[in-house]
Amino acid sequence: MGLPAAAVLACMGSGLAQAACTQNDIKLKYTEIGQLIQAEMAGSLSNAQAMMTQMHMIQDQMTTGEINSDQFCRQYDALIREMKTR
């Protein structure tokens, strides 16, 4: 999962320090999602794959400029909440 995260972080630019959602916030959220996906793999591979698909869709939106870093963090937060309730 390291390569997509690096691509997302590279797209964030130098203005990130002024954003409410920092590069460090994104790294922490990315790590948490990765851990949740790993845990889900033990119980349901199909659920884990669905989670990865959602994660990659959010990353793609960030990479293409469809969403900014704050929107990215809000979507990751929602995904984390969803994962924790499964």
N, C-alpha and C positions, 0 to 999 in steps of 0.2 A: 504494500500500500504506500510505500515511500515515494515512488515516482509521481503519482497523481497529486499527492500533497505538495511536493516540491513545485509542480507546475502551477498549482493554485496559489501558493505563497509567492511565486515569482511574478504572478499577474497583479499582485496587490499594489505594487508601486511604492514610492517614497512617502506618499501622503498618509500611509497607514498609521503613523504615530498619532495623528489627530483624530482617527476614527475611534468610535466607542468600542469596537471589536478589534483587538490588536492581533498581530501575527502570533503572539504567544497564546492568546485565547483560542485561535484557530488550531494551533498545534495541539493544545490540550483536548479540544473537542474531537479532533481527528483521532487522537490516541484513545480516547474513551469509546468512540464508535468502533474502532478496531478491536478493542477488548470485548465489547458487547457482541460483535460479530463472531469473534473466536468462541465465546461462551455459547452462542446460539448454535454454532456448528456441531457441538456435541449432542444437541437435542433435535435439531431440525435443519438439515442442509438446505432445504428449499426456503425456509425463513431467512437463513443466513444469506443466501443468494439474493433474495428480495431486498434485504437491508443493504447489501453491497450495491445493488442496482440503484437504489434511492440515493445512496451516498455519492455514487459516480454522477448521477444526474445533477445533483447540487454542485459538485465540483465543476462539471461541464458548464453550468450556467455562470459560474464565477470566471472560469477561464475565457469564455466568450464575451464577457462583459454584460451579460443579461442582468446580473445582480451585483451589488457592491458588497463590501466586507461585512457591513452590519446585517444586510439581508442574508448573507451566507451564514453568519453565526445564528441568526434566528431560525433559519431552516435546519441547521445542524442541531440546535437545541430541541426543536420539535421532533427531529428524528431520534435523538437520544431519549426523549420522553416516551416516544412510541416503542422503542426497543425495550425500555425498562418495564413496560406494562405487558409485554408478551409473555 
